[in-house]
């Protein structure tokens, strides 16, 4: 993960510095409070995700008969991706038809009809289709799926004929596997199990950046906040983004702290030389700088001027040539410059360097 990027140092207007020596020999500098544009950033690690992603799995044990698309091909929802052959699926269909013939009551026939419909869906599912518009990736990891196995069909029937059906059709064992599996290559002739991941389709028409914002900063992040992102894979390039939503449910960061996921609409980026930056891919890592507050021509001081007095913020103001601690109210807090909303005014002289070694009443 790249180190967070800092904004260029923002100079304070008409800042005049004078130096003296603190009680322990450290250099102390005094300057004049001025005005500057102050930008407060929240830095957060982030990941690029596709607009949508869907995974398709084998509906039954069988063999790949045909691969109808190429990896990286763009498809629309409903287009066939692969065709499978499955003796197990055909057996389920025959079993369901036999169960329907064995049914003797209206209720039994209704249940068997449902089982037959499920078996036919299993046959139809052997032609695997794209669930969404997007770009195809063959193979990969994903959730298990598939048609009901023979035991599922038998179990859906009334108890009075389940034993007879199982005995006649060889049920009672788990024929189909529902565990997610992967294969090295999806190609004609490759055997697959029910639940084997066959393909994934990624909708790359819009990319989202999902940032993990620390709980201490989350209240500053709202919909519409602008941001800039830098990707690990494209050093020096900058990608504009805008906050689209902030999740309410917390997550735990890799360091054990509480974070909240923030989704940002990611826009085309520019390289350091001004050229168009490469289009990011899902899963790429990034750092997002969210511009949570920006104040133009704010009364401000360097960040080094602000100290803590108990549980309050303060600065060392120069009064009659001596240091006096003055409580201040902070606004936007940039990396180098901090907005002062109350406590000191433009033109006041304050300690801007070495504030941690100054003492009350010290001559400056």
N, C-alpha and C positions, 0 to 999 in steps of 0.2 A: 504494500500500500504506500503510495507516495506521501511525503510529508505535506501537511496542510500548507497551501499557498497563502502568502501574506500580501495584503495590498501594499502598494507603494507608500512610503512614509508620507503623511500629510502634514505639510508645514503649517505652523500657526502664524497667522498674519502678524507682522510687525513684532516678532518675538526678539527681544533684546536680552542677551544673557550677560550676567556678571558672575564671577566666581569668588568663592572664599573657601576656607578650610574648616571642616567640622571638628568636633572635639576629639575625635580619634584619628585625625589627619586625613580623612576621606574628603574628596573634592565635593563641594556643594555649589550648585548653579542656581541662579535666580533668573526668572524670565517674566515677561509681561503677558497676562492673559489676553488672548486674541480670539479670532474667529476662524473656523475651518469647516469644510464638509467632512462629516463623520459617518462612516459606514460600519455597522456592527454585523459581523459574520458568525454563523454557526457552522462549524465543520462537522461533517458526518460521513462515515464510510457508507458506500452504496454499491448496489449491483444492478446491472442492466437486465431487464426482463422484456419478453415479447408482449405484444398487446394481448395475445391469447395463445395457448398451447394445449394441444389435445393428443393423447396417446391411444393407439388402437392395439388390441391384443388378440391372440388366436381364440376363437370361440369354442374350439374343440381340439382334441388330439388329432394330428394328421400330418400332411406334407404340403409344402408350398408347391403349387402347380405352375403359377405364372406370376411374375412381378411386372406390373403394368405401367410403372412410372420409374423415373430415375431419381437418385438422391439429388436434392437441390432443385427439383422441378417445382414450379408453381402450379397449384391445383385449386379447384373450387370444391366446395362442400358437395358430397354425394358422388364424386368421381371415383370409379373403382381404382384401388391401389394394388391389390393382390387377389389372387384366387387360390383357395386351398382345397385339398381333397381330404375327407375325413370319414373313414369307415365307421368310427365311433358315432359320428353324427347321423350317418345313415342307419346305424343300428338303433339309435334313439328314435328315429322316425318310425321304423318298423315296430319297435316296442310300443310306441304311443298308439299306432294304428291297431295293434293287437289288443291293447288295453281297452280301446274304444269298442272293439268287437266283443270283448269279454264283459263289458258293462251291461247290467240287466235292468237297472232302475233309471228313472229320469235324473236323479242326483248323480249317480255313477257316470252316466253318459255326459252330463255337464262337466264333471271333473275331468273325465278322459278327453273331452273336446279341448279343454284348456291345455292339457298336457300335449295333445297333438299340435296345437297352435304353437306352443313353445318349441317343440321339436322342429317344426317347419321354419320357425325363425332361426333356429340353429343352422339349418341347411342354407337359408338365404344369407346368413352371416358368413358363410364360407367365401363369399365375394366381399372382401373387406374394402370399405369406402372411406373417403376422407370425411371426417366429422366437421371440419371447418375449412374456410379458405386459408391458404397459406403456402408455405414452402415445406416440402417433404424431407424428412430424415428417416432412412430405413434403419430398423433396429432401435436399440436404446433401452433405457429404464422407464418404467411406468407402472401404474396400478394394475392389479390382476383383473381379468374380466372373462367373459365367455358365456356360452349357453349352459343351461342346467344339464347335469349328467343323468344317467339312467336312474340312480337312486333318488334324485330330486323328483323325477317324473313319477316314479312309483309312490314316493312319499306324499305326493299331492292327491293321490286317489283315496277314496273312502277306505277305512280300516278293513272292511269286510272282504275286499278283493286284493289288498296289498300282498298278502302271503301268496295267493295264487299267481299273481302277476310276477312276483319275484322268482318263484319257482319255475315258471314257464319261460321267463326271459333271461334268467341268469343274473338277477340283481343281487343286492346284499353286499356288494363290495364297492369301493370308491373307484369308479372307472376313470373319471376325469380329474385332473389336478387343477386347483384354483390358485396355486402358488405362483407368484410372478417369477418368470425365468427369462433369460436372454440367450441368444445364439450368436455365434461369431459373425455370421453373414446371413442375410435374408436373400435367398436365391432359389430358383426352381430345384426341386428335389430335396431341399433341406427339411428334415422332420421337425415338427414343433409340438409342444404340449399346450393344452388349454391354459390360457394366461400368459403364454410367451409374448413378449413385446415384439410387435411386428414393425411398427412405424410410429413416428410422431410428426405432427403438422404444426408449424409455427406461423402465426400471423405477425409478420414483420412490418405491417403497414404503418404502425406507430410503435415507438419504443418508450418504455417507462423506466425511470430510475427509482429504485426503492432504497431509500436512505434509512439508517438506524440512528435516530436522534436521541441523545441522552435526556433523561427525565428532567435534568436541571435546565434544559434549554427548550423543552417541548412547548411551553406556553408562549414562546416567541414566534413559533412557526404556525402560520395560518395559510389558508387557501389563497393562491395568487402571489405568494412571496417568490421573487425571482431568485435564481441561483446560477452558478457556474460549476460545471463538473469537469474533472480531469480524469482520464482513464489510465490505468496502469499500462494498457497495451499501446497507447498513443501519447507518449510523453510530450509535453509542451502544447498539445492541442487543447482547446477550450470548447466546451459544449454548453450552450445556454439551456436552461430548464426552468420550469415554473411549477410550484407546488399545486398538485391537483387534489390531494386528500391527505388527511392525517388520521391514522387508526387510533381507536380508543383502547384497544386491548394491548397490554404491555408485553414485551418480550425480554429475554435475558441475553445480554451481550456476551461475547467471548470472554470478557474480563469479569463477568458475574454481575455487572450493573444492570439497571432497568433502562430499557430503551423503548421507543415507539417508532413504528414504521411509517414513513412519509413517502407517498408516491408523487413523483414529479414527471411531467411530460417532457421528454428529452427531444431537443431540437438539433438540426444539423450543426456540426461544429466546424471550427477553423483551426488549421495548424498554425504554428508559431510564425511561419512566413506568409500567412494570409491565405494560403491555398485551402481548398475544401478538405476537411478531415475525413478519414475513413468512416463508413457507417459502422457503429458498434454492433457487436453480436451479443445475443442473450448469454448471461452468465458472467460477462466481463466485470471486473472490479473497478471501482472509481472512488473518488473523494468529492463530495458535494459541498460547496460553499454557499450557504443560504444567506441572502442579504435581508436579515430580519428587521433591521432598522437603518434608516438613512436620513440624516438631517443636514440641510444646506446651511452654510454660514452660521454654524452653531458656536456659542460661547464655549470655549474648550481649552483643555490643558493637555500636555503630554501624559500618557498613561503612568509614567514614572512619578508624576507629581502627586498621585492619589495614595493616601495611606489609610490605615484603619485606626480609629479611636474607639476602643470598646467594640460595640456592634454597629458603629456608624462609619461612613466615609468622610475623609477630611483632607485638607491640604494645608501646607505651611504657608500662611500669608505673611508678608513683611509689613509690620506695623511699627512706625517710628524706628526703623532700623533693626527691629528684633523679630524673631520667628514667633508667630501666634497660630495655634491650631484652630482652623475654622471648619466647622462641619459643612458639608456640601451635599447636594442632591444630584445624583448622576442621571444622565439620559443615555443616549446611544454610546456604546463602548466599542470603539475600534481597536485594532491590534496595537496602534501607536498613539491614538488620540482619543480622548474621552470628552463627551459633552457635559457641561456643568449647567444645571438648570437653576440652581440657587446656591448661595453661600458666598461666591465671589463674582465680580463683574468684569467686563472687558476693561482692560487698562490696569487692573490690579496686578501687583507683583507677588509672585509665589515661587516657592522652591520647585524646580523642575528636574533636578538631578541631585541624588544623595539625600532624598527626603527621609530615608530610613535611619540616618545617623543624626538628624537635627533634633534638638531638644527645645522644649518650651522656653521662650525668653532668650534664646541664643542670639547673639549679635550677628547680623548678616550684612 
